[in-house]
């Protein structure tokens, strides 16, 4: 049997070629495949590395971010020298160095309802490595409408999950999660943290599923959700079933085109009650707060981060009550005083201000940008994390 693989490719992929489940035909399938990665971060990094090493011929990446030093604890496709550079450029350079037979297509944009179908339509498999619900629903719906399988993964702290959402053969993401959680209920990795090795485990599972889909071999995670607990080193599996009433892949779909996903997830200007609650809360900038403290103004600064965050860095003279404890400890505060609340970046402190207002505290203010803004504008000796 003749092959279109070059001698260099045969040598490079020799360990694949001697696997009957892959062989020459399978390697040619990998070479001819086009896979789109949504994100070049924690999950996108191992995805890109292993798909490129395996010989997937075309890898598209959607990302618009730049490399930050805090990424390097888990985003292994980037390095210290890449800090400040677009992640797309860093990822492309790594892939080119690893395997010159791979073509990288860079989509330097935020994926949205206007461009998603045009971007996804040219790919055979999509691997979703995003960390927000709006984009997950967007990717799911675009994949369903285009008939493309979605190798899904998500991570948080010490836990991760993976599945393959492929409406032609099984359930989609909406069948598992018909509605997004309320805004702010589920923190992202920047707020909740993530063990650096975890995205390597989940991203590699996504790469494995992607390769199986391309080869047409094995039993992909269609209709199954794989859950991983790193602290217990345990995997468990949930069976997923297609929802006949699913609004996009069910028997009578009501979603026939992409929608406003920010609004759907409660982040848009309408039906966003948590945002309404926090939109009227006054804010103060770090520099303005510093001026008031220096002038001796009688203000009480409340830190609503977690104790382990407080151990990393703190603003001198602040009082710590974690947001999760505020409901039982708010009576420790003096409602007659002016209270300025801060967290890491301003989100949790806005929720805390809204809660305090509901409970009779009339003079509460949110520190815009949180302690990260304080580090940027007031005291660079405060560590950023």
N, C-alpha and C positions, 0 to 999 in steps of 0.2 A: 504494500500500500504506500503510495507516495504521500508526502507531506509538504505543506507550504511553509512549515517552520524552517528557519535558517539553521545552519550548524551551530551558530552562537546561541540561538534560542533553545535548541535541543540540549546543549550542554548546560545552559542556565536552569532549565526546567526538568532536568533529568530525573529528579526524585518524584516529580509529578508523572512523568511519562511512563514510569515503571509501575504505577498504580493502575490496575485494570479499570477502576472507576473513573479515572481521568484519561490517561493515555494521550495519544496524539490528537484524537478528535476532541477530547475534552479541553486540551490546552489551546487548540484552535478556537474553541468556543470562548474561552477566557480572553484570548487575544482580540476576538471580534466583538466582545461585549463592551457596552457603555454603561457605566455606573455613576450615579450622581450622589454626592455626599452633601447633606445639608449641614454645613458647619465644619470648620477646621479646628475644633477645640478638643475637649477631653475625649469624646467618642470619635470624632472625625479623625483624630491623629492615628490611633491604632487601625482604624478602618482603612485609611489611605495607605499606611505603611504595608499592611498585609495584603491588601488588594493589589498594590503595585508590585510587591515582591512575588505574588502568585501569578502575575502576568496579565491582569485585566488590562486590555489594550487602551481603553479611554476612561479616564477618571475626571468627571466634572466636580467642581467644588463651589458651593455657594457660601460666601462669607464677605463681610464688609469691615471686619474688625482688624485692629493691629495687635501685635504681640506685646503683652504686658508681663512684667517680671513675675506676677502672681500666677500666670498661666503655666509656668515652667515646672511646677510641682506635679503636673499630670499631663500636659499637652506635649507629648514626647516628639512630635514632628518639628517643633520649634526649639531654638537654642538661645543662649544668652546673647549671642551676637545679633540675633534677629529682633531684639527688643526695639519697639517703635516702628518696625516694618509691617506692612500688610501681611496678615496670616496667609493669604493666597500666595504671595511671593515666596514666603518661607516654606510653605508646603510644597510648592512646585519645585523649588531648589532641592529639597530633600528627596522627592520622588525621582527627579532627574538623576540625582546622584546614585540612587538605589537601583533604578532600572531604566536605562535609556530607551527601552522599547515601549514605554508607556507615554501616551499623549495626555497632557493635563489641560483641561479647559477651565478657565477661571471666570466665575460669575461674580464680579465685584459689586454686589448689590444686596439690599435687604429683600428677601423673598416676600412677596405680597400678592394680593388677589389679582393685581394687574399683570404681573409678569410670570406667575407660577406655572401656568399651563404652557406658555411658550418655552420656558426653560426645561420643564420636566419631559416634554413630549418626545425629545430626541434620545431618551435613555431607556435602557432595558430594566434596570432595577434602581430604586431610590433607597438610600440608607439615611434614616433620619437620626441625626445626632444633636438635635436642638434641646434647649433647656427651658422652653416656655410653652404654655398651653396653646396660645394663639397660633404659633407656627406649627405645632403638632397637628392641630385640626386642619389647618391650611394644607399641609403636606398630605394628610390622609385624604382629604376631599379631592385634591388634585390627582392623586394616584388612583382613586376610585373612578373618577371621570375619565381618566386616560387608560385605565385598565393595566396599571403598572404595579408590581408588588413593592411593598414598603418594608424593608428590614429595619425594624424599630428597636430602639434601646433608650433607656433612661436611667439616671443615677441620682442618688442623694445620700450624703453622709457615708454609710457603710452598706447600703443596699442598692440593688439594681434590678432591672427587668428587661427582658428581650422577647420579641415575638416577630412574626411575619404577618402583616396585614395585607391580604390579597383578596379583594372582594369577589373575584372570579371563582375562587376556590374555598373561601371561608369568610369569617367576620372581618370587619374593619375596625379602626380605632374607636369609632363612634359606638360600635356594638359593645365595646368594653366600657367606655366612658361616654355615655350619652350627653352628659352635661359637664362643663368644666367646674372646678372648685371655685368658691367665692374668691375674688381678688385678695391677695395677701395672706390667704389661709395656708398655702404651701410655699415656704420660702425657697428661693433658688439657691444654687450652690454658693453664690457669693455671700449669702446670708447664713445658710445652714452648714456650709462646709461640705467637703467630699474627700474621702481618703484617696490619695493620689493614684494608687494602683487600681482602684475600682473601675474607672473608665477603660483601663487596659483590658480588664476581664470582660466587661460588657461589650466594648467596641470590637474585641476579637470574636466574640460570639456573633455579632452582627456581620462581621466579615465572613465568618464560616457559613452563615445562612445565605449571604449573598452569593458565595461561590457555589453552594449547593443549588441555588435557584438557577444559576447560569448553566451548570453542568446537567441539571435535570436528574440529579442523583440524591439518594438519601431521603430522609423524612423531614422536610422543613417545618419550622414552627408555625405553620398555618393552623389556626384554631387552637393554639396552645400559648400560654403565657408562662415563661420561665422566670422564676423569682430567685434572686441570689442574696444571701445574707453573709457578708464577709466575716462578721464577728463570730458567727457560729459555723462558718464554712459549710453552709448547707444550700443546696438547690432544692426547690420544690416547683411543682408544675400545676397550673390551673387549666382546665379545659374551657375553651371559649366557644360560644355558639353564635352563629349569625342571627341577628335580631330581625325578624320579619318586619318589624315596625321601624327599623333604622331609617332615618330621614334621607340617607344618601345611597345606601346599598340594599335597602329593604325592598319589599314587594311593591310598594307604591311610594317611591322617593319624592320628597318635597324639595330637596336641594338638587337642582339641576345645573347650577353654576356656582362659582366661588362667591362667597359672601364676605361681609366685613367681620373679620375674625377678632379684631380688637374689641369691637362692640359685643360680639358673641361671648367673649370671655370676660365681659364686664369691665373692659378697660377703655371703652370709647366714651363719647360725650353723652350717650343715652343709657338708660337702665343700669347705671353704675352707682349703686347706693353707697358702697364704701368710699368711692371717690367723691361723691357729693358731700359725704360727712366730713371729709378732710379738706375739701376745696376752700372752705371759709375760714380755716385755721390760720391765724397770722403767723408769719415767719420772720426770722431774724437771721442775718448773715453772720458767719463766724467773726468777721472783722468788727461788725457792729456790737456783737456780744462781748468781744474782747475789750472794746472801748468802754462799755458799760461796767464791766467788772473792774477795769482799771480806775474808773471814776468812783468806785465804791458803791454803786447802786445795789440796793437790797433785792437781789434776784436769787431764786433757788434753781439750781441747774440739776435736772434729773436725768440720769443715764438709764435707758431701758434695754440695754444690750444684755447678753448672757454673761455670767461670771467669768467664763473662760475668755471672752472677748475683753472684759475689763482687766483681766490679767495681762493681756497683750499690751494695751495702752489705755490711758485715761486722761481726761482733763482734770487738773487739780481742783479740788474743792467740790466735786460733784458727788451726788448720792446715787447709789445703784439700787434700782428695783427692776428686775427683768420684766419685760412686757407680759410674759406668761403669769407672773405673780401679782401684777398690778390690780387685778380684780379682787384679790383678797387683802391687799396691803395699801390700797389707796388712802385709807383713813389715817395712815401714818403721816400723810402730807397735810400741810396747813393751807386750807382753801383761801385764806385771806392774803396769801403771798402771791407774788408773781412767779410763775413756774415756767422755766424754759427747758424743753425736753429734747434730748438728742439720742441718736442711735449710731449706727455705722454710716448710713448715707441719707437718712431722713424719712424712710418709709415706715418703719416700725414706730418711730417717734410721732409721726402724724396720726397713726392709729391710737397711740397712747393719749395724745391731745384730745382726739375725738371722744375717747372713753371718759377722760376727766371732765370734759365739758358736759357730757351727759349726766355726770354725777356731781354737778354743782360747782365745779371749778371754773370761774369766769375769766380768769386771767392766765391763760396758758398759751405758750408760743412754741413753735417748732423751729429747731435749729436747722436751717437749710443746708444740705450737704453733709450733715452729721459730723462725726469726728474725722472723717476723711476730708471734708471741706475745711475743718479746723487745721488739719495738717497742711493742706495746700495753702491756706490764706493767712494763718496766724503763727503756727509753730511747726516748722518742718522736722523738729526732733521727735514729734509724735509719729510712731510707726504706722504705716499703712498696711492693711492686710486684706 
